[in-house]
Amino acid sequence: MADDVVYINTDEGSKRVMNNTKLYAKLLVKFKDDPSMTQVETAFAEGDTESARGSVHTLKGLAANLSLIELFNQSLELETQIKTNSINPDQLDILKDVYDKTIEEMEKVIAQYA
């Protein structure tokens, strides 16, 4: 992945909450407790692609609402792969890596806005 990947668009995210940066930071903190990523991993480990699709869909929606750009993009990609039954075996690892990097970037935003 290129170094110019956008993990969080804080301007867009804070605009979604009427520029209330404290609220945006609070929502990011709540996101860290959301079980969707863990549910995706568990569903794949169990071979339950239908449950994985539902959890990926939830993760994608949360990422969109919080302007977590690359997480949204990779969630959309995995969801599309599941729907078309053409799953790239590396896509879950890509998603997990993006998720971890997004959490790292979130920590910076939370520290700045909280």
BALOBA-1460 file (C-alpha; in Angstrom, 3 decimals):
// residues 114
<rec num="1" residu="m" x="0.000" y="0.000" z="0.000"/>
<rec num="2" residu="a" x="1.247" y="3.440" z="-0.862"/>
<rec num="3" residu="d" x="2.352" y="5.944" z="1.731"/>
<rec num="4" residu="d" x="-0.298" y="8.395" z="0.530"/>
<rec num="5" residu="v" x="-3.160" y="6.225" z="1.784"/>
<rec num="6" residu="v" x="-5.785" y="8.247" z="3.635"/>
<rec num="7" residu="y" x="-6.906" y="6.379" z="6.727"/>
<rec num="8" residu="i" x="-8.984" y="9.147" z="8.311"/>
<rec num="9" residu="n" x="-10.400" y="12.300" z="6.769"/>
<rec num="10" residu="t" x="-10.779" y="14.305" z="9.961"/>
<rec num="11" residu="d" x="-12.171" y="17.362" z="8.184"/>
<rec num="12" residu="e" x="-14.964" y="15.349" z="6.622"/>
<rec num="13" residu="g" x="-15.551" y="13.364" z="9.815"/>
<rec num="14" residu="s" x="-15.882" y="16.406" z="12.016"/>
<rec num="15" residu="k" x="-18.185" y="18.094" z="9.469"/>
<rec num="16" residu="r" x="-20.525" y="15.106" z="9.849"/>
<rec num="17" residu="v" x="-20.981" y="16.107" z="13.491"/>
<rec num="18" residu="m" x="-21.311" y="19.850" z="12.831"/>
<rec num="19" residu="n" x="-17.591" y="20.437" z="13.503"/>
<rec num="20" residu="n" x="-17.908" y="19.207" z="17.067"/>
<rec num="21" residu="t" x="-14.430" y="17.717" z="17.307"/>
<rec num="22" residu="k" x="-14.962" y="16.470" z="20.860"/>
<rec num="23" residu="l" x="-17.995" y="14.490" z="19.689"/>
<rec num="24" residu="y" x="-16.038" y="13.166" z="16.721"/>
<rec num="25" residu="a" x="-13.268" y="12.002" z="19.060"/>
<rec num="26" residu="k" x="-15.873" y="10.359" z="21.297"/>
<rec num="27" residu="l" x="-17.334" y="8.496" z="18.316"/>
<rec num="28" residu="l" x="-13.862" y="7.313" z="17.321"/>
<rec num="29" residu="v" x="-13.330" y="5.988" z="20.849"/>
<rec num="30" residu="k" x="-16.646" y="4.115" z="20.612"/>
<rec num="31" residu="f" x="-15.613" y="2.676" z="17.266"/>
<rec num="32" residu="k" x="-12.576" y="1.042" z="18.863"/>
<rec num="33" residu="d" x="-14.972" y="-1.020" z="21.024"/>
<rec num="34" residu="d" x="-17.104" y="-2.146" z="18.082"/>
<rec num="35" residu="p" x="-16.830" y="-5.923" z="17.555"/>
<rec num="36" residu="s" x="-17.332" y="-5.931" z="13.767"/>
<rec num="37" residu="m" x="-13.702" y="-6.590" z="12.794"/>
<rec num="38" residu="t" x="-13.418" y="-9.432" z="15.293"/>
<rec num="39" residu="q" x="-16.711" y="-10.829" z="14.023"/>
<rec num="40" residu="v" x="-15.401" y="-10.752" z="10.438"/>
<rec num="41" residu="e" x="-12.281" y="-12.678" z="11.440"/>
<rec num="42" residu="t" x="-14.258" y="-15.206" z="13.485"/>
<rec num="43" residu="a" x="-16.785" y="-15.778" z="10.709"/>
<rec num="44" residu="f" x="-14.031" y="-16.409" z="8.162"/>
<rec num="45" residu="a" x="-12.217" y="-18.740" z="10.557"/>
<rec num="46" residu="e" x="-15.463" y="-20.712" z="10.902"/>
<rec num="47" residu="g" x="-16.122" y="-20.670" z="7.145"/>
<rec num="48" residu="d" x="-19.323" y="-18.657" z="7.621"/>
<rec num="49" residu="t" x="-19.164" y="-16.229" z="4.709"/>
<rec num="50" residu="e" x="-22.751" y="-15.046" z="5.199"/>
<rec num="51" residu="s" x="-22.015" y="-13.867" z="8.743"/>
<rec num="52" residu="a" x="-18.727" y="-12.411" z="7.496"/>
<rec num="53" residu="r" x="-20.621" y="-10.451" z="4.838"/>
<rec num="54" residu="g" x="-22.964" y="-8.986" z="7.438"/>
<rec num="55" residu="s" x="-20.097" y="-7.983" z="9.716"/>
<rec num="56" residu="v" x="-18.118" y="-6.505" z="6.828"/>
<rec num="57" residu="h" x="-21.204" y="-4.535" z="5.808"/>
<rec num="58" residu="t" x="-21.492" y="-3.127" z="9.338"/>
<rec num="59" residu="l" x="-17.790" y="-2.274" z="9.412"/>
<rec num="60" residu="k" x="-18.106" y="-0.564" z="6.033"/>
<rec num="61" residu="g" x="-21.016" y="1.555" z="7.256"/>
<rec num="62" residu="l" x="-19.218" y="2.610" z="10.404"/>
<rec num="63" residu="a" x="-16.121" y="3.478" z="8.397"/>
<rec num="64" residu="a" x="-18.189" y="5.582" z="5.999"/>
<rec num="65" residu="n" x="-19.949" y="7.456" z="8.791"/>
<rec num="66" residu="l" x="-16.670" y="8.240" z="10.555"/>
<rec num="67" residu="s" x="-14.744" y="9.053" z="7.346"/>
<rec num="68" residu="l" x="-12.331" y="6.173" z="7.810"/>
<rec num="69" residu="i" x="-11.500" y="6.236" z="4.125"/>
<rec num="70" residu="e" x="-9.213" y="3.261" z="3.487"/>
<rec num="71" residu="l" x="-11.110" y="1.048" z="5.922"/>
<rec num="72" residu="f" x="-14.287" y="1.849" z="3.987"/>
<rec num="73" residu="n" x="-12.547" y="1.069" z="0.671"/>
<rec num="74" residu="q" x="-11.158" y="-2.274" z="1.827"/>
<rec num="75" residu="s" x="-14.433" y="-3.252" z="3.542"/>
<rec num="76" residu="l" x="-16.301" y="-2.488" z="0.319"/>
<rec num="77" residu="e" x="-13.785" y="-4.583" z="-1.618"/>
<rec num="78" residu="l" x="-14.189" y="-7.578" z="0.695"/>
<rec num="79" residu="e" x="-17.968" y="-7.244" z="0.736"/>
<rec num="80" residu="t" x="-18.004" y="-7.205" z="-3.060"/>
<rec num="81" residu="q" x="-15.749" y="-10.256" z="-3.186"/>
<rec num="82" residu="i" x="-18.059" y="-12.130" z="-0.820"/>
<rec num="83" residu="k" x="-21.156" y="-11.165" z="-2.817"/>
<rec num="84" residu="t" x="-19.576" y="-12.325" z="-6.078"/>
<rec num="85" residu="n" x="-18.099" y="-15.447" z="-4.491"/>
<rec num="86" residu="s" x="-14.629" y="-14.469" z="-5.695"/>
<rec num="87" residu="i" x="-12.754" y="-13.902" z="-2.450"/>
<rec num="88" residu="n" x="-9.089" y="-13.010" z="-2.724"/>
<rec num="89" residu="p" x="-7.420" y="-15.098" z="0.001"/>
<rec num="90" residu="d" x="-5.286" y="-12.079" z="0.965"/>
<rec num="91" residu="q" x="-8.175" y="-9.631" z="1.305"/>
<rec num="92" residu="l" x="-8.910" y="-10.432" z="4.943"/>
<rec num="93" residu="d" x="-5.252" y="-9.796" z="5.805"/>
<rec num="94" residu="i" x="-5.355" y="-6.535" z="3.840"/>
<rec num="95" residu="l" x="-8.490" y="-5.476" z="5.709"/>
<rec num="96" residu="k" x="-6.981" y="-6.384" z="9.084"/>
<rec num="97" residu="d" x="-3.809" y="-4.426" z="8.292"/>
<rec num="98" residu="v" x="-5.831" y="-1.384" z="7.252"/>
<rec num="99" residu="y" x="-7.967" y="-1.727" z="10.379"/>
<rec num="100" residu="d" x="-4.863" y="-1.768" z="12.599"/>
<rec num="101" residu="k" x="-3.358" y="1.254" z="10.834"/>
<rec num="102" residu="t" x="-6.682" y="3.076" z="11.088"/>
<rec num="103" residu="i" x="-6.762" y="2.460" z="14.844"/>
<rec num="104" residu="e" x="-3.211" y="3.859" z="15.103"/>
<rec num="105" residu="e" x="-4.269" y="7.000" z="13.236"/>
<rec num="106" residu="m" x="-7.419" y="7.256" z="15.358"/>
<rec num="107" residu="e" x="-5.306" y="7.379" z="18.506"/>
<rec num="108" residu="k" x="-3.611" y="10.519" z="17.147"/>
<rec num="109" residu="v" x="-6.924" y="12.151" z="16.267"/>
<rec num="110" residu="i" x="-8.444" y="11.257" z="19.634"/>
<rec num="111" residu="a" x="-5.443" y="12.747" z="21.450"/>
<rec num="112" residu="q" x="-5.741" y="15.914" z="19.367"/>
<rec num="113" residu="y" x="-9.499" y="16.420" z="19.723"/>
<rec num="114" residu="a" x="-10.411" y="14.920" z="23.074"/>
